[in-house]
Amino acid sequence: TLTKEEVQSQMLSADFRKLHCGRCAACSAPEDIEVLAKTRKWITEVMTTVAARFAAPWGHHDPKRLRTDLVEANISFSEKRYDGRTDLPSCMDVWADNIMCDA
């Protein structure tokens, strides 16, 4: 694990583009940042509606349908990681998991 100073030094010395940082940045690709930017004025309302259709006592409780509902609502986070890793979650995995954990 690199220290904060080592990471900052590498960022300054390399051809590196910082998208955002912290744990949230671990799965994000540039396309995911674009989704957030395009939906910033309405994502909370739509995400709440999609989550309620999933989690309500009368909800569908289907994880695959949850992902489909998000995409159909134009919240199309990436299904594959930008770094190609398959042992860690994609951005869509993280968002869907958050909804299921909150349910």
Backbone bond lengths (Angstrom), bond angles and torsions (degrees), N, CA, C in turn:
res aa  C-N    CA-C-N  psi(-1)  N-CA   C-N-CA  omega(-1)  CA-C   N-CA-C  phi
1 T - - - 1.451 - - 1.517 109.36 -
2 L 1.308 114.87 132.41 1.456 120.45 179.23 1.516 110.42 -85.08
3 T 1.318 115.58 150.01 1.458 119.68 174.09 1.517 108.59 -77.63
4 K 1.307 116.49 164.79 1.454 121.33 178.41 1.526 110.63 -57.87
5 E 1.316 116.45 -40.47 1.463 121.02 -179.52 1.523 111.67 -66.12
6 E 1.330 117.09 -39.20 1.466 120.87 178.56 1.534 110.87 -65.30
7 V 1.305 116.15 -41.01 1.466 120.22 178.82 1.517 110.03 -64.44
8 Q 1.319 116.76 -45.93 1.460 120.34 179.46 1.518 111.38 -61.69
9 S 1.313 117.03 -40.32 1.458 121.34 178.65 1.528 110.76 -63.16
10 Q 1.328 116.86 -44.11 1.462 120.84 179.09 1.525 111.19 -64.61
11 M 1.311 116.42 -37.49 1.463 120.06 179.69 1.525 111.07 -65.50
12 L 1.315 116.95 -37.89 1.458 120.69 -179.05 1.521 111.94 -73.32
13 S 1.330 116.47 -32.75 1.460 119.69 -174.38 1.526 113.67 -91.22
14 A 1.290 118.41 -13.39 1.474 121.34 -175.40 1.523 111.13 -112.01
15 D 1.294 114.55 166.98 1.451 120.60 173.25 1.525 106.66 -82.73
16 F 1.300 115.84 81.68 1.453 122.74 -169.61 1.517 108.48 -129.87
17 R 1.317 117.01 134.66 1.447 121.63 178.77 1.514 109.45 -114.31
18 K 1.300 116.53 116.02 1.459 121.84 -179.91 1.526 108.88 -81.93
19 L 1.317 116.43 122.29 1.458 120.77 179.51 1.520 110.49 -86.85
20 H 1.290 116.13 -57.96 1.452 124.96 168.87 1.508 106.49 -163.84
21 C 1.313 117.78 174.81 1.463 118.14 -169.84 1.526 111.70 -128.89
22 G 1.301 114.53 179.61 1.449 121.04 179.46 1.516 112.00 85.82
23 R 1.308 115.52 -174.27 1.461 120.76 -178.44 1.524 111.59 -60.75
24 C 1.312 116.30 -32.68 1.461 120.08 -179.24 1.523 111.43 -63.75
25 A 1.301 117.30 -29.30 1.461 120.85 -176.26 1.523 113.30 -78.08
26 A 1.311 117.94 -11.48 1.462 121.19 -172.97 1.527 113.41 -59.25
27 C 1.319 117.96 -33.79 1.467 119.76 -175.86 1.517 113.10 -107.88
28 S 1.304 118.62 -3.63 1.462 121.00 -171.39 1.521 114.01 -81.69
29 A 1.305 114.37 134.15 1.452 123.13 171.55 1.527 107.18 -104.96
30 P 1.322 117.55 165.29 1.472 118.78 177.86 1.538 112.45 -53.68
31 E 1.317 117.06 -34.75 1.463 120.88 179.50 1.530 111.77 -63.96
32 D 1.338 116.27 -32.96 1.466 120.19 179.35 1.527 110.61 -71.19
33 I 1.312 116.73 -37.54 1.462 121.10 176.47 1.540 108.43 -63.77
34 E 1.324 116.26 -37.88 1.457 121.14 178.51 1.527 110.91 -64.44
35 V 1.327 116.97 -40.64 1.474 120.31 176.89 1.522 109.45 -58.88
36 L 1.313 117.07 -46.40 1.466 120.49 -179.94 1.522 111.14 -61.97
37 A 1.327 116.76 -42.19 1.465 120.07 -179.67 1.534 111.27 -64.76
38 K 1.328 116.81 -43.06 1.465 120.73 -177.60 1.525 112.98 -70.44
39 T 1.317 117.04 -26.33 1.464 121.09 -175.03 1.520 113.36 -105.98
40 R 1.324 117.30 4.74 1.468 120.98 -170.58 1.532 114.18 -55.63
41 K 1.317 118.02 -27.93 1.465 120.05 -177.21 1.522 113.13 -85.26
42 W 1.339 117.70 -14.43 1.455 119.18 -176.04 1.523 115.09 -138.85
43 I 1.320 118.79 1.04 1.472 120.11 -174.48 1.528 112.52 -61.73
44 T 1.323 118.04 -38.10 1.467 119.65 -177.80 1.529 111.21 -63.47
45 E 1.318 116.28 -45.44 1.464 120.27 -179.63 1.524 111.30 -63.99
46 V 1.327 117.21 -46.62 1.465 120.97 -178.26 1.527 110.87 -68.64
47 M 1.324 116.95 -41.77 1.464 120.74 179.25 1.533 110.17 -61.72
48 T 1.317 117.04 -38.49 1.468 121.06 178.02 1.523 110.71 -64.62
49 T 1.325 116.94 -42.32 1.469 120.95 178.80 1.528 111.06 -63.76
50 V 1.322 116.37 -46.88 1.472 120.76 179.80 1.528 109.89 -62.97
51 A 1.326 116.81 -42.80 1.467 120.89 -179.87 1.525 111.12 -63.87
52 A 1.321 116.93 -40.02 1.467 120.38 179.86 1.532 111.05 -65.28
53 R 1.343 116.19 -39.65 1.477 118.83 177.78 1.525 111.02 -63.58
54 F 1.319 116.79 -28.27 1.465 121.61 178.05 1.527 110.86 -80.90
55 A 1.335 116.62 -50.40 1.463 121.21 -164.27 1.524 116.21 -95.61
56 A 1.316 117.86 -17.06 1.463 119.04 -178.12 1.532 110.02 -58.51
57 P 1.338 117.12 155.30 1.472 119.23 179.21 1.530 111.99 -52.80
58 W 1.313 117.85 -31.87 1.463 122.97 178.22 1.535 111.85 -95.72
59 G 1.332 115.92 5.41 1.462 121.56 -177.35 1.522 113.05 -69.10
60 H 1.309 115.74 171.17 1.465 120.32 -175.52 1.534 113.54 -80.75
61 H 1.311 120.53 -24.71 1.474 124.99 176.19 1.534 113.57 54.37
62 D 1.306 116.45 29.90 1.463 121.78 -177.76 1.529 109.52 -110.11
63 P 1.341 118.54 109.72 1.467 121.35 -177.47 1.535 113.97 -58.37
64 K 1.331 117.75 -36.29 1.469 119.69 178.83 1.529 110.70 -68.45
65 R 1.307 116.34 -41.04 1.467 120.08 178.30 1.530 110.28 -66.76
66 L 1.320 117.33 -34.58 1.464 121.55 176.97 1.526 110.08 -57.47
67 R 1.319 116.84 -47.92 1.473 121.26 178.54 1.529 111.17 -62.16
68 T 1.325 116.09 -42.62 1.462 120.33 178.20 1.520 110.56 -62.36
69 D 1.320 116.61 -43.21 1.469 120.77 178.62 1.522 111.34 -60.41
70 L 1.328 117.14 -40.09 1.464 120.21 178.45 1.526 110.94 -63.47
71 V 1.320 116.74 -46.27 1.466 120.73 179.98 1.522 110.37 -63.22
72 E 1.323 117.01 -44.16 1.461 120.40 179.69 1.524 112.27 -64.53
73 A 1.332 116.82 -22.99 1.467 121.75 177.34 1.539 111.07 -89.46
74 N 1.333 116.39 11.82 1.472 122.92 -179.03 1.521 113.23 65.53
75 I 1.323 115.57 28.23 1.459 121.73 171.39 1.524 105.11 -110.94
76 S 1.310 114.68 76.84 1.469 121.36 -169.56 1.529 112.04 -103.89
77 F 1.315 115.15 68.13 1.456 119.69 176.64 1.526 110.41 -64.64
78 S 1.316 116.10 155.56 1.460 120.70 -176.23 1.523 111.54 -65.62
79 E 1.325 114.41 141.42 1.465 122.39 179.12 1.522 111.18 -91.78
80 K 1.325 116.14 -15.25 1.467 121.39 178.34 1.515 108.23 -124.21
81 R 1.311 115.57 147.35 1.467 120.43 179.68 1.525 110.53 -73.56
82 Y 1.309 115.43 145.61 1.460 121.20 178.90 1.522 112.07 -64.51
83 D 1.340 117.11 -25.29 1.468 120.51 -178.60 1.534 112.29 -92.89
84 G 1.329 117.03 3.21 1.453 121.24 176.89 1.520 115.30 78.22
85 R 1.310 118.06 -2.17 1.469 119.76 -179.18 1.521 110.51 -69.54
86 T 1.309 115.05 139.87 1.458 120.15 177.78 1.528 111.84 -110.77
87 D 1.324 116.45 -4.07 1.464 120.68 -179.78 1.530 112.03 -90.43
88 L 1.335 116.85 -2.85 1.453 121.69 178.81 1.527 109.16 -127.95
89 P 1.326 117.78 157.37 1.460 120.39 -174.32 1.528 113.92 -72.73
90 S 1.326 114.22 153.42 1.463 121.38 172.09 1.529 108.01 -83.05
91 C 1.310 115.69 173.95 1.460 119.69 177.48 1.533 110.36 -61.88
92 M 1.333 117.45 -42.94 1.467 120.71 178.61 1.527 110.55 -62.94
93 D 1.331 117.25 -39.30 1.468 120.67 177.20 1.526 110.36 -56.60
94 V 1.317 116.14 -45.35 1.459 121.31 -176.02 1.536 110.76 -66.94
95 W 1.322 116.62 -45.60 1.475 119.66 -179.78 1.531 110.79 -64.93
96 A 1.332 117.67 -44.80 1.462 120.63 179.80 1.530 110.82 -64.78
97 D 1.335 116.02 -41.35 1.463 120.08 178.69 1.522 110.85 -62.82
98 N 1.312 117.14 -38.71 1.463 120.23 178.56 1.524 110.83 -61.39
99 I 1.317 116.24 -42.94 1.483 119.43 177.78 1.522 110.03 -63.29
100 M 1.337 117.59 -44.39 1.469 120.33 -178.17 1.527 111.19 -66.68
101 C 1.324 118.00 -35.97 1.469 120.47 178.66 1.518 112.28 -70.28
102 D 1.332 116.27 -32.88 1.456 120.51 178.65 1.523 112.19 -74.87
103 A 1.331 115.36 -18.59 1.480 119.93 -174.87 1.486 111.24 -66.18
